Structure formats: structure tokens, C-alpha cells
Amino acid sequence: MRRIMFPPHPFMPTRRKTAVRQMRERRTAQILMVFGIVLACVELYIVFGNIWHLS
């Protein structure tokens, strides 16, 4: 009866996995945002370079 009420393994490892997953997802989102910003800057550089070249 006691084993049913108190499982031998605590539920802490699942919380740690969730925290690690959230940290990984946050890091991936930050990397994607930085990549998007860099890509937008490169596009603006190309567009303004073409405008400057045509003038």
C-alpha cells in the first residue's frame, strides 16, 4: 500500500527535462531571431547598394 501512495522515483527529473527543453527552445528562438535580423540587414545592404549604384 505504501508503494502505491509514494512511488520510488520522485517527479523531479521530469521537471528538469521540461526546464532543459524550455531553455533549449528559448536558445533556438534567440538564434533564429538573430539570424532573421542579420538576414534583414544583409537584404537592406543589397537594396541600398543597388539604389546607390543606379544613382
C-alpha positions as CSV (number, residue, x, y, z in Angstrom):
1,M,0.0,0.0,0.0
2,R,2.8,2.4,0.8
3,R,4.4,1.9,-2.6
4,I,1.2,2.9,-4.4
5,M,1.0,6.1,-2.5
6,F,4.7,7.0,-2.6
7,P,6.4,5.9,-5.9
8,P,10.0,5.1,-5.5
9,H,11.1,7.7,-8.1
10,P,10.3,11.4,-7.4
11,F,8.8,13.5,-10.2
12,M,11.7,15.9,-10.2
13,P,13.6,14.5,-13.2
14,T,10.6,15.3,-15.4
15,R,10.6,18.9,-14.3
16,R,14.3,19.1,-15.0
17,K,13.7,17.7,-18.5
18,T,11.0,20.3,-19.0
19,A,13.3,23.1,-17.9
20,V,16.1,21.9,-20.1
21,R,13.7,21.7,-23.1
22,Q,12.4,25.2,-22.4
23,M,15.9,26.5,-22.2
24,R,16.8,24.8,-25.5
25,E,13.7,26.2,-27.2
26,R,14.5,29.7,-25.9
27,R,18.0,29.5,-27.1
28,T,16.8,28.2,-30.5
29,A,14.3,31.1,-30.7
30,Q,17.0,33.6,-29.9
31,I,19.3,32.2,-32.5
32,L,16.5,32.3,-35.1
33,M,15.7,35.9,-34.2
34,V,19.4,37.0,-34.5
35,F,19.6,35.1,-37.9
36,G,16.5,36.9,-39.1
37,I,17.8,40.3,-38.1
38,V,21.2,39.7,-39.8
39,L,19.4,38.5,-42.9
40,A,17.2,41.6,-43.0
41,C,20.4,43.8,-42.6
42,V,22.0,42.0,-45.5
43,E,18.9,42.5,-47.6
44,L,18.8,46.2,-46.8
45,Y,22.5,46.5,-47.6
46,I,22.0,44.9,-51.0
47,V,18.9,47.0,-51.8
48,F,20.6,50.3,-50.8
49,G,23.7,49.3,-52.6
50,N,21.7,48.7,-55.8
51,I,20.0,52.1,-55.3
52,W,23.3,53.8,-54.7
53,H,24.8,52.1,-57.8
54,L,21.9,53.2,-60.0
55,S,22.0,56.8,-59.0
